[in-house]
Amino acid sequence: MKASRLPPHIMLLLPAVIVLAAVVVLPLLLSLWSSFTPFRLTKPESVYQFIGIRNYQRIFTDLDFWIAFGRTVLLLTVALNLEMLIGLGLALLVDRQTRGQRLLRTLLMFPMMFSPILVGFQFKFMFNDNVGLVNNALQSLGLTDKAIPWLIDGKLAFLAIAAAEIWSSTAVFAIFILAGLMAMPRDPQEAARVDGCTPWQTFRYVTWPFLMPFAFIAMTIRSLDVARAYDIIKIMTDGGPAGRTEVLWTLIARTAYSDARMGMANAMAYVAILLSVAFTAYFFSKLGKARAQVAGDW
Amino acid sequence: MATLTLSTLDKKYGGFHAVKGIDLEVADGEFVALVGPSGCGKSTTLRMIAGLEDISGGELRIGARVVNDLPPRDRNISMVFQSYALYPHMTVAENMGFSLKIAGRDAATIDTAVKDAARILDIEPLLERRPAQLSGGQRQRVAMGRAIVRDPDVFLFDEPLSNLDAKLRGQMRTEIKRLHARLGSTVVYVTHDQIEAMTLADRIVIMKDGRIEQVGSPDEVFNRPASRFVASFIGSPPMNMAEATVTRSALHLDDGTEVPMPPAFSVAEGRRVVLGLRPDDIYPEGHGIHSESGHAVERRELPVHLSEPLGNETLLFTEFGGQSWTARMLNPRAVKRGEALRFHLDLSRAHLFDADTGLTLRG
């Protein structure tokens, strides 16, 4: 009896391994397998039909996929850069406040307390061409007398979606950068002022290099977030009209559930995940460099 | 190089009056140390000179220029911080050349200036390293190098040695002194360590509660302290003190002991005073520093509670006038605890202070 017993360190690891296998590894393997089949939800037996890399081949020649891919990268770039700029600005302003800073920090977090679905609905209403707040305001101010089709024109809809993303998540950057500002020793900034720096030069040469690691952490988190963007877009435009705001995950979800082509959707998802991994790896390496630069015990 | 003039310089933080209208003139090439306990306003004064703190009142001049409202970058000063304040993401060379780079000098000029400063400070092999790779003493040198490179009108030092260990502190003190002798620059040096102030400065400014207690050469502040505070702050170990009432030609100490009135003082009978005597001026018979010839020497048999042998001398702790007093024994011999020694008190070198105002009573 004793001989058949597993060694204790394996026994102790087993529960975790079993749980992980059941909830992560198995579905992952299954989805990977199905990406090599013409699996359709309506024809369950098709999951056993191996077709090699045909799904992937089709993706590489599928223009719709690559447009959605490009749009996702564009959204990522626009949203992240603007979020960083606005977040940095907010953090610098809040950092200067000596009184009421706690309250401001709390207010800063407010947009993050709402579900992205609700943010989507709210912005859908605001950008509505007939009854929306934005057109109403523009018309009242006399800037235009037309009803701008915010959610119908592809470019405008992209801007509207970016605005919703930025509104809901700029706080991530603001909070991380603010944490950096609060952790930052003040002496090097003072030394820079004595060394002849203008406020802008002090920021450029001393403050910003120190804040960079904090900004890159926010970048990493948010790049994962935006790369899987789905909820806000689903509500605001549902990728439409006519695919003008289609991003990777709205396309994948449509392929999987509306068209029931689960095998194809899984293949797309694997390509999309590569995008996330690439961005994360990129920002992580930048983070590592930035951290190495300001490392040390000051 | 330039002179530095502070006229009724004032600093208030809300209701807190940190610096209370101080006047000070620093000559061209002079080394002035500001000393005092924490919160005396010395660092605030320095930061006002640097332009890092707004000036609430009074006037500050560098050379002939009033600089009250100039930002730090327009004052042509350099400053060495207690925490070194090096830029962690730059190499040593970049740290040192940063001010010149900001000023828009060309690379060759910067390179020459940085190399010259590095040679003076003996940090040439470190130029390509980053601050995190340096020891405390090396960082301190880099911070000083950064200050030298600018060739400023005034050097400001804010407790530059307090983060170093005792041995290194001694070395860097010598180094700073040598540097000042070589560059001949105007220096304002803030420290809470009276030994640094004594060893480095041409003149010492002793501050307390936002006011200047005394300004004088190391010799003056040591031998002719203006107040009880200065007397207790300057000198190590500190001056022994005991409160007393003046009787006819004698001092009646609070524990009942009587000592003769130190010569050259004439104080009204009944007045409350503080008798001050440096550890140098109370010593076991035959173990003193100064000549006794012509001095009024009082002899007392006192028990030694504790002794601290330092090699060349031994500090003896005894009780006198109800206070713990320290005596300095030169050419020491072993002293047992509780051993009674015959002490000489050189009253000709004693100080008297008014017990209420703390001011020195002049003989």
Chai-1 contact restraints between the chains, C-beta under 6 A:
chainA,res_idxA,chainB,res_idxB,connection_type,confidence,min_distance_angstrom,max_distance_angstrom,comment,restraint_id
A,D187,B,F81,contact,1.0,0.0,6.0,A-B,restraint_1
A,D187,B,S83,contact,1.0,0.0,6.0,A-B,restraint_2
A,D187,B,A85,contact,1.0,0.0,6.0,A-B,restraint_3
A,P188,B,A85,contact,1.0,0.0,6.0,A-B,restraint_4
A,P188,B,Y87,contact,1.0,0.0,6.0,A-B,restraint_5
A,E190,B,L52,contact,1.0,0.0,6.0,A-B,restraint_6
A,A191,B,A85,contact,1.0,0.0,6.0,A-B,restraint_7
A,R193,B,P72,contact,1.0,0.0,6.0,A-B,restraint_8
A,V194,B,A50,contact,1.0,0.0,6.0,A-B,restraint_9
A,V194,B,P72,contact,1.0,0.0,6.0,A-B,restraint_10
A,V194,B,M79,contact,1.0,0.0,6.0,A-B,restraint_11
A,D195,B,F98,contact,1.0,0.0,6.0,A-B,restraint_12
A,D195,B,S99,contact,1.0,0.0,6.0,A-B,restraint_13
A,G196,B,R73,contact,1.0,0.0,6.0,A-B,restraint_14
A,G196,B,S99,contact,1.0,0.0,6.0,A-B,restraint_15
A,G196,B,I102,contact,1.0,0.0,6.0,A-B,restraint_16
A,G196,B,A103,contact,1.0,0.0,6.0,A-B,restraint_17
A,C197,B,I102,contact,1.0,0.0,6.0,A-B,restraint_18
A,V206,B,Y87,contact,1.0,0.0,6.0,A-B,restraint_19
A,P209,B,H89,contact,1.0,0.0,6.0,A-B,restraint_20
A,Q293,B,H89,contact,1.0,0.0,6.0,A-B,restraint_21
A,V294,B,P88,contact,1.0,0.0,6.0,A-B,restraint_22
A,V294,B,H89,contact,1.0,0.0,6.0,A-B,restraint_23
A,A295,B,A132,contact,1.0,0.0,6.0,A-B,restraint_24
A,G296,B,P88,contact,1.0,0.0,6.0,A-B,restraint_25
A,G296,B,P131,contact,1.0,0.0,6.0,A-B,restraint_26
A,G296,B,A132,contact,1.0,0.0,6.0,A-B,restraint_27
A,W298,B,P88,contact,1.0,0.0,6.0,A-B,restraint_28
